[in-house]
Each structure stands twice: as structure tokens, then as C-alpha cells.
Amino acid sequence: MILNYINWNVDPEIFRVGSFAVRWYGLLFASSFFFGYFIMLKFFKKENIPVPILDSLTTYMVIGTVVGARLGHCLFYEPSYYLSHPVEILKVWEGGLASHGAAIGIIITILIFGRIKKLSFFWVMDRVVIVVALSGLFIRLGNLMNSEIFGHITSLPWGFIFHRAEHPLDLDPRHPTQLYEGLSYLIIFLFLWWFYYKKNGKPIPGMIFGMFLIMVFGMRFLIEFAKEPQETFERSMTLNLGQLLSIPLILAGAILIWHALKKTKSQNNKVTE
């Protein structure tokens, strides 16, 4: 008999010593920075940028990502609870990170970093978002190991039964939306990496950043249709909160690409005059 679903019963903890537990999510989250550092190192060496600047950028990125993602979850999804219990915001280890909050945190962080280090905001962002796309793969794999952020019931042969989901389920096979997103982010990462080298490390400022916003949050918008609502209040919404937060970022990406192409066309016209 051929099974038409996958039983997913993975323990989210790798090991535990007393009250201290190492979880797959934490390991994968840390791995995203580890691999991201070495990819950025290739960019910096290619463009002859001092490595100490990358070390400083990595520190900024870790802080900006964690703080932005945590505040995004607390303020976007459960503002009344966290504003009434502000100390709970600090308990990052209990879970609750939002990708839209991480995006805002990274943008603010790079604005500050660029001003301090005298680097162009778009120069930094066009390279950082390449590794951020790869980080999306690691984060969604972490969600899979936690048996969270899954999809609606499905009859497709790759449906997952999440036995360790936090909330009681009817144990019907569900869309593994973590894998849908993770694989889409991997493809986006490979495309942006290819595009960077196709342009010999000299893309039009803002172009890669714009493509990242359109592709990552465009996929997020589409895949949300297959997801179970993360919060109760989303059940009555036509578009859920993740989709509503994605729309302005997609539009921002389109504006960035339009502006980059317009600027390049203007420069080319001046050269031919």
C-alpha cells in the first residue's frame, strides 16, 4: 500500500541538559548567519572591501534581525498582550519572530550602519538581501522542525501530518507550507547570487534589493493562501496579516526597480549626447 501522506513526528529539541535545550530552530537560525557571513565574505573580497567592515556589519545584522523580528511579532500579531506584559517581549527563546518585522529591522539597521561606515545604503542592501533570501530557507526549515506555520488540509501525496503541533489537530494531512516557502527562498537566493555575478559585482544600485522585495514577499503573499491562520483574528480576514504586510514591500520593490532603470537610462542618454 502506497501512503499518500507523510507522518511528521520530529522532536524539535536536538538534546537537553537539565533545563537547557538545544533546538533545531535555534541551530538553523544561527546557521543562517554562519553561511551568510561566508557568502558576504566572497562579495567583500571580490570588491576589495576590508573584512573588518563585514565583521561589524554581521553584528549589526544579528541585532537588527532579532530585535526587528521579535518586535514585529509582538506588535503586529499580539499587540494588546505584549503591551500589557512588556517584559514578555524580551523572552525571545519562547518563540515568536515575524519576517516582516525582521525586514523592517534590517532596513533600519543598514541605514544606521551605512551612515556610520560611510557606505551607500543600496550598496549594502543589494548584497545583504542575497544572504537574507538564503536565511529564509533556514528559518522555514526551523518552522518545519517545530511543526508550526503549516497549511490547510490537503489530499496531495506530499501532505504532512504534524503530530507535534502545538494546538490539537484532526491529524489530517496538511500543506507543508514551510517547505513551499523555504524552497522558493532557495531559488530566489540562487537567482540573486547569479544576477550579482552576471553583473560582475556591479549591479544597478537598488536593483537586487527591489527584486528581492518583489520575489520574496510576492511568494509569501501567494503561499499565505495555503496556510492556516497564525492568529484567531485572521480567520475573518479576506487577506491575512502576512499578506497585508507584504503588499507595501512588493510595491516598494517595484518602485526601486523602476527608479533604478530610469536612473540608468538617464545616465546612458547623457553618455550618448
C-alpha positions as a Markdown table, in Angstrom:
| # | Residue | x | y | z |
|---|---|---|---|---|
| 1 | Met | 0.0 | 0.0 | 0.0 |
| 2 | Ile | 1.4 | 3.4 | -1.0 |
| 3 | Leu | 0.9 | 6.1 | 1.6 |
| 4 | Asn | -0.4 | 9.4 | 0.3 |
| 5 | Tyr | 0.9 | 11.5 | 3.2 |
| 6 | Ile | 4.0 | 12.0 | 5.4 |
| 7 | Asn | 3.9 | 11.4 | 9.1 |
| 8 | Trp | 5.9 | 14.2 | 10.7 |
| 9 | Asn | 6.8 | 13.5 | 14.3 |
| 10 | Val | 10.2 | 15.1 | 14.7 |
| 11 | Asp | 11.3 | 16.2 | 18.2 |
| 12 | Pro | 12.0 | 20.0 | 17.9 |
| 13 | Glu | 14.8 | 19.5 | 20.6 |
| 14 | Ile | 18.1 | 18.1 | 19.5 |
| 15 | Phe | 19.2 | 17.4 | 23.1 |
| 16 | Arg | 18.6 | 18.7 | 26.6 |
| 17 | Val | 20.8 | 19.1 | 29.6 |
| 18 | Gly | 18.7 | 19.8 | 32.7 |
| 19 | Ser | 16.5 | 22.8 | 31.8 |
| 20 | Phe | 18.7 | 23.8 | 28.9 |
| 21 | Ala | 17.6 | 22.6 | 25.5 |
| 22 | Val | 19.2 | 22.9 | 22.1 |
| 23 | Arg | 16.5 | 23.1 | 19.4 |
| 24 | Trp | 16.6 | 22.7 | 15.7 |
| 25 | Tyr | 15.1 | 26.1 | 15.2 |
| 26 | Gly | 17.9 | 27.8 | 17.1 |
| 27 | Leu | 20.6 | 25.8 | 15.3 |
| 28 | Leu | 19.1 | 26.6 | 11.9 |
| 29 | Phe | 18.7 | 30.3 | 12.8 |
| 30 | Ala | 22.3 | 30.5 | 13.8 |
| 31 | Ser | 23.4 | 28.6 | 10.7 |
| 32 | Ser | 21.8 | 31.3 | 8.5 |
| 33 | Phe | 24.2 | 33.9 | 9.9 |
| 34 | Phe | 27.1 | 31.5 | 9.7 |
| 35 | Phe | 26.6 | 30.7 | 6.0 |
| 36 | Gly | 25.6 | 34.2 | 5.3 |
| 37 | Tyr | 28.9 | 35.5 | 6.6 |
| 38 | Phe | 30.9 | 33.4 | 4.2 |
| 39 | Ile | 28.8 | 34.4 | 1.2 |
| 40 | Met | 29.2 | 38.1 | 2.1 |
| 41 | Leu | 32.9 | 37.5 | 2.6 |
| 42 | Lys | 33.1 | 36.4 | -1.1 |
| 43 | Phe | 31.4 | 39.7 | -2.1 |
| 44 | Phe | 33.7 | 41.8 | 0.1 |
| 45 | Lys | 36.8 | 40.2 | -1.3 |
| 46 | Lys | 35.6 | 40.5 | -4.9 |
| 47 | Glu | 35.1 | 44.2 | -4.4 |
| 48 | Asn | 38.1 | 44.7 | -2.2 |
| 49 | Ile | 36.2 | 45.9 | 0.9 |
| 50 | Pro | 38.0 | 45.5 | 4.2 |
| 51 | Val | 36.9 | 42.4 | 6.1 |
| 52 | Pro | 36.6 | 44.2 | 9.5 |
| 53 | Ile | 33.7 | 46.2 | 7.9 |
| 54 | Leu | 31.9 | 42.8 | 7.3 |
| 55 | Asp | 32.5 | 41.8 | 10.9 |
| 56 | Ser | 30.9 | 45.0 | 12.1 |
| 57 | Leu | 28.0 | 44.5 | 9.6 |
| 58 | Thr | 27.4 | 41.0 | 10.9 |
| 59 | Thr | 27.0 | 42.3 | 14.5 |
| 60 | Tyr | 24.5 | 44.9 | 13.3 |
| 61 | Met | 22.6 | 42.4 | 11.3 |
| 62 | Val | 22.2 | 39.9 | 14.2 |
| 63 | Ile | 20.9 | 42.6 | 16.4 |
| 64 | Gly | 18.7 | 44.2 | 13.8 |
| 65 | Thr | 17.2 | 40.9 | 12.7 |
| 66 | Val | 16.4 | 39.6 | 16.1 |
| 67 | Val | 15.0 | 42.8 | 17.5 |
| 68 | Gly | 13.0 | 43.6 | 14.4 |
| 69 | Ala | 11.6 | 40.1 | 14.1 |
| 70 | Arg | 10.6 | 40.0 | 17.8 |
| 71 | Leu | 9.0 | 43.4 | 17.9 |
| 72 | Gly | 7.3 | 42.6 | 14.6 |
| 73 | His | 5.7 | 39.5 | 16.1 |
| 74 | Cys | 4.7 | 41.3 | 19.3 |
| 75 | Leu | 3.3 | 44.4 | 17.7 |
| 76 | Phe | 1.8 | 43.0 | 14.5 |
| 77 | Tyr | 0.2 | 39.8 | 15.9 |
| 78 | Glu | -0.4 | 40.2 | 19.6 |
| 79 | Pro | 0.0 | 43.9 | 20.5 |
| 80 | Ser | -2.6 | 44.0 | 23.3 |
| 81 | Tyr | -0.9 | 41.2 | 25.2 |
| 82 | Tyr | 2.7 | 42.3 | 24.8 |
| 83 | Leu | 1.9 | 46.0 | 25.5 |
| 84 | Ser | 0.2 | 44.8 | 28.7 |
| 85 | His | 3.1 | 42.5 | 29.5 |
| 86 | Pro | 6.2 | 44.3 | 28.1 |
| 87 | Val | 8.7 | 42.0 | 29.9 |
| 88 | Glu | 7.4 | 39.1 | 27.8 |
| 89 | Ile | 8.8 | 40.9 | 24.7 |
| 90 | Leu | 12.3 | 40.0 | 25.9 |
| 91 | Lys | 11.6 | 36.3 | 26.0 |
| 92 | Val | 12.8 | 35.5 | 22.5 |
| 93 | Trp | 13.6 | 31.9 | 23.4 |
| 94 | Glu | 9.9 | 31.2 | 23.9 |
| 95 | Gly | 9.4 | 31.8 | 20.1 |
| 96 | Gly | 7.6 | 34.4 | 18.2 |
| 97 | Leu | 9.5 | 36.1 | 15.3 |
| 98 | Ala | 8.0 | 37.8 | 12.3 |
| 99 | Ser | 9.7 | 38.1 | 8.9 |
| 100 | His | 8.1 | 41.4 | 8.1 |
| 101 | Gly | 9.4 | 42.8 | 11.4 |
| 102 | Ala | 12.9 | 41.4 | 10.5 |
| 103 | Ala | 12.7 | 43.1 | 7.1 |
| 104 | Ile | 12.0 | 46.5 | 8.8 |
| 105 | Gly | 14.7 | 45.9 | 11.4 |
| 106 | Ile | 17.3 | 45.1 | 8.7 |
| 107 | Ile | 16.4 | 48.2 | 6.7 |
| 108 | Ile | 16.7 | 50.4 | 9.8 |
| 109 | Thr | 19.9 | 48.7 | 10.8 |
| 110 | Ile | 21.5 | 49.1 | 7.4 |
| 111 | Leu | 20.5 | 52.8 | 7.3 |
| 112 | Ile | 22.3 | 53.3 | 10.6 |
| 113 | Phe | 25.3 | 51.1 | 9.6 |
| 114 | Gly | 25.7 | 52.9 | 6.2 |
| 115 | Arg | 25.7 | 56.3 | 7.9 |
| 116 | Ile | 28.3 | 55.3 | 10.4 |
| 117 | Lys | 30.6 | 53.5 | 8.0 |
| 118 | Lys | 30.0 | 56.0 | 5.1 |
| 119 | Leu | 28.7 | 53.3 | 2.8 |
| 120 | Ser | 25.8 | 53.6 | 0.4 |
| 121 | Phe | 22.6 | 52.1 | 1.7 |
| 122 | Phe | 21.8 | 50.5 | -1.6 |
| 123 | Trp | 25.3 | 49.1 | -2.0 |
| 124 | Val | 24.9 | 47.3 | 1.4 |
| 125 | Met | 21.3 | 46.2 | 0.9 |
| 126 | Asp | 21.9 | 44.8 | -2.6 |
| 127 | Arg | 24.4 | 42.4 | -1.1 |
| 128 | Val | 22.8 | 41.7 | 2.2 |
| 129 | Val | 19.4 | 40.6 | 0.8 |
| 130 | Ile | 21.1 | 37.8 | -1.2 |
| 131 | Val | 22.1 | 36.1 | 2.0 |
| 132 | Val | 18.8 | 37.1 | 3.7 |
| 133 | Ala | 17.0 | 35.1 | 1.0 |
| 134 | Leu | 19.1 | 32.1 | 1.9 |
| 135 | Ser | 18.3 | 32.7 | 5.6 |
| 136 | Gly | 14.6 | 32.4 | 4.8 |
| 137 | Leu | 15.2 | 28.8 | 3.8 |
| 138 | Phe | 16.9 | 28.1 | 7.2 |
| 139 | Ile | 14.1 | 29.8 | 9.1 |
| 140 | Arg | 11.3 | 27.9 | 7.4 |
| 141 | Leu | 13.2 | 24.6 | 7.9 |
| 142 | Gly | 13.2 | 25.6 | 11.6 |
| 143 | Asn | 9.5 | 26.1 | 11.5 |
| 144 | Leu | 9.1 | 22.7 | 9.9 |
| 145 | Met | 11.1 | 21.1 | 12.8 |
| 146 | Asn | 8.8 | 23.0 | 15.2 |
| 147 | Ser | 5.7 | 21.7 | 13.4 |
| 148 | Glu | 4.4 | 25.2 | 13.1 |
| 149 | Ile | 3.2 | 27.6 | 10.3 |
| 150 | Phe | 1.7 | 24.8 | 8.3 |
| 151 | Gly | -1.1 | 24.8 | 5.7 |
| 152 | His | -4.7 | 23.8 | 5.1 |
| 153 | Ile | -5.8 | 20.2 | 4.8 |
| 154 | Thr | -4.8 | 18.6 | 1.5 |
| 155 | Ser | -5.2 | 15.4 | -0.4 |
| 156 | Leu | -1.9 | 15.8 | -2.3 |
| 157 | Pro | 0.6 | 13.0 | -1.8 |
| 158 | Trp | 3.2 | 15.2 | -0.1 |
| 159 | Gly | 0.8 | 16.3 | 2.7 |
| 160 | Phe | 2.3 | 16.2 | 6.2 |
| 161 | Ile | 0.5 | 15.0 | 9.4 |
| 162 | Phe | 2.0 | 17.2 | 12.1 |
| 163 | His | 1.8 | 15.0 | 15.2 |
| 164 | Arg | 3.7 | 17.5 | 17.4 |
| 165 | Ala | 1.7 | 20.7 | 16.5 |
| 166 | Glu | 1.2 | 23.0 | 19.5 |
| 167 | His | -2.6 | 23.1 | 19.0 |
| 168 | Pro | -4.8 | 20.0 | 18.8 |
| 169 | Leu | -5.4 | 18.9 | 15.2 |
| 170 | Asp | -7.6 | 16.4 | 13.5 |
| 171 | Leu | -4.4 | 14.8 | 12.1 |
| 172 | Asp | -5.4 | 15.3 | 8.5 |
| 173 | Pro | -2.6 | 15.7 | 6.0 |
| 174 | Arg | -1.7 | 19.4 | 5.5 |
| 175 | His | 0.2 | 21.5 | 3.1 |
| 176 | Pro | 3.9 | 21.7 | 4.2 |
| 177 | Thr | 3.9 | 25.5 | 3.6 |
| 178 | Gln | 7.2 | 25.7 | 5.4 |
| 179 | Leu | 8.8 | 23.7 | 2.6 |
| 180 | Tyr | 6.9 | 25.7 | -0.1 |
| 181 | Glu | 8.4 | 28.9 | 1.2 |
| 182 | Gly | 11.8 | 27.5 | 2.0 |
| 183 | Leu | 12.3 | 26.1 | -1.5 |
| 184 | Ser | 11.1 | 29.3 | -3.1 |
| 185 | Tyr | 13.6 | 31.3 | -1.0 |
| 186 | Leu | 16.4 | 28.9 | -2.0 |
| 187 | Ile | 15.5 | 29.5 | -5.7 |
| 188 | Ile | 15.4 | 33.3 | -5.1 |
| 189 | Phe | 18.8 | 33.2 | -3.4 |
| 190 | Leu | 20.3 | 31.3 | -6.3 |
| 191 | Phe | 18.9 | 33.7 | -8.8 |
| 192 | Leu | 20.0 | 36.8 | -7.0 |
| 193 | Trp | 23.5 | 35.3 | -6.5 |
| 194 | Trp | 23.7 | 34.5 | -10.2 |
| 195 | Phe | 22.5 | 38.0 | -11.1 |
| 196 | Tyr | 25.2 | 39.6 | -8.9 |
| 197 | Tyr | 27.9 | 37.7 | -10.6 |
| 198 | Lys | 26.4 | 38.2 | -14.1 |
| 199 | Lys | 26.8 | 42.0 | -13.4 |
| 200 | Asn | 30.3 | 41.3 | -12.2 |
| 201 | Gly | 29.6 | 42.6 | -8.7 |
| 202 | Lys | 28.3 | 45.9 | -10.1 |
| 203 | Pro | 24.5 | 45.7 | -10.3 |
| 204 | Ile | 22.5 | 48.9 | -10.7 |
| 205 | Pro | 22.1 | 50.3 | -7.2 |
| 206 | Gly | 18.8 | 49.2 | -5.7 |
| 207 | Met | 18.1 | 46.6 | -8.4 |
| 208 | Ile | 18.8 | 43.5 | -6.4 |
| 209 | Phe | 17.1 | 44.9 | -3.3 |
| 210 | Gly | 14.0 | 45.7 | -5.4 |
| 211 | Met | 13.9 | 42.2 | -7.0 |
| 212 | Phe | 14.3 | 40.7 | -3.5 |
| 213 | Leu | 11.3 | 42.5 | -2.2 |
| 214 | Ile | 9.1 | 41.6 | -5.1 |
| 215 | Met | 10.1 | 37.9 | -5.3 |
| 216 | Val | 10.3 | 37.1 | -1.5 |
| 217 | Phe | 7.2 | 38.9 | -0.4 |
| 218 | Gly | 5.4 | 38.0 | -3.6 |
| 219 | Met | 5.9 | 34.4 | -2.9 |
| 220 | Arg | 4.9 | 35.0 | 0.8 |
| 221 | Phe | 1.7 | 36.6 | -0.4 |
| 222 | Leu | 0.8 | 33.7 | -2.7 |
| 223 | Ile | 1.7 | 30.9 | -0.2 |
| 224 | Glu | -0.3 | 32.5 | 2.5 |
| 225 | Phe | -3.5 | 31.3 | 0.7 |
| 226 | Ala | -2.5 | 27.8 | 1.5 |
| 227 | Lys | -1.6 | 28.5 | 5.2 |
| 228 | Glu | -3.7 | 28.1 | 8.3 |
| 229 | Pro | -4.2 | 31.5 | 10.1 |
| 230 | Gln | -1.5 | 32.1 | 12.7 |
| 231 | Glu | -3.8 | 34.1 | 14.9 |
| 232 | Thr | -7.6 | 33.8 | 15.6 |
| 233 | Phe | -8.4 | 37.3 | 14.4 |
| 234 | Glu | -7.1 | 36.4 | 10.9 |
| 235 | Arg | -9.9 | 33.8 | 10.3 |
| 236 | Ser | -12.4 | 36.5 | 9.4 |
| 237 | Met | -10.0 | 38.4 | 7.1 |
| 238 | Thr | -10.1 | 38.1 | 3.3 |
| 239 | Leu | -6.3 | 38.7 | 3.2 |
| 240 | Asn | -4.4 | 37.7 | 6.3 |
| 241 | Leu | -2.0 | 40.0 | 8.1 |
| 242 | Gly | 1.1 | 38.4 | 6.4 |
| 243 | Gln | -0.4 | 39.3 | 3.0 |
| 244 | Leu | -1.4 | 42.8 | 4.0 |
| 245 | Leu | 2.1 | 43.5 | 5.3 |
| 246 | Ser | 3.6 | 42.0 | 2.1 |
| 247 | Ile | 1.8 | 44.4 | -0.2 |
| 248 | Pro | 3.7 | 47.6 | 0.6 |
| 249 | Leu | 7.0 | 45.8 | 0.4 |
| 250 | Ile | 6.2 | 44.4 | -3.0 |
| 251 | Leu | 5.2 | 47.9 | -4.2 |
| 252 | Ala | 8.4 | 49.3 | -2.7 |
| 253 | Gly | 10.4 | 46.7 | -4.7 |
| 254 | Ala | 8.6 | 47.7 | -7.9 |
| 255 | Ile | 9.4 | 51.4 | -7.2 |
| 256 | Leu | 13.1 | 50.6 | -6.6 |
| 257 | Ile | 13.4 | 48.7 | -9.9 |
| 258 | Trp | 11.6 | 51.4 | -11.8 |
| 259 | His | 13.8 | 54.1 | -10.2 |
| 260 | Ala | 17.0 | 52.1 | -10.9 |
| 261 | Leu | 16.1 | 51.5 | -14.5 |
| 262 | Lys | 15.1 | 55.2 | -15.0 |
| 263 | Lys | 18.4 | 56.4 | -13.5 |
| 264 | Thr | 20.4 | 54.1 | -15.7 |
| 265 | Lys | 18.5 | 55.1 | -18.8 |
| 266 | Ser | 19.1 | 58.8 | -17.9 |
| 267 | Gln | 22.9 | 58.2 | -17.5 |
| 268 | Asn | 23.1 | 56.3 | -20.8 |
| 269 | Asn | 21.4 | 59.2 | -22.6 |
| 270 | Lys | 23.9 | 61.6 | -21.2 |
| 271 | Val | 26.8 | 59.4 | -22.4 |
| 272 | Thr | 25.4 | 59.3 | -26.0 |
| 273 | Glu | 24.7 | 63.0 | -26.2 |
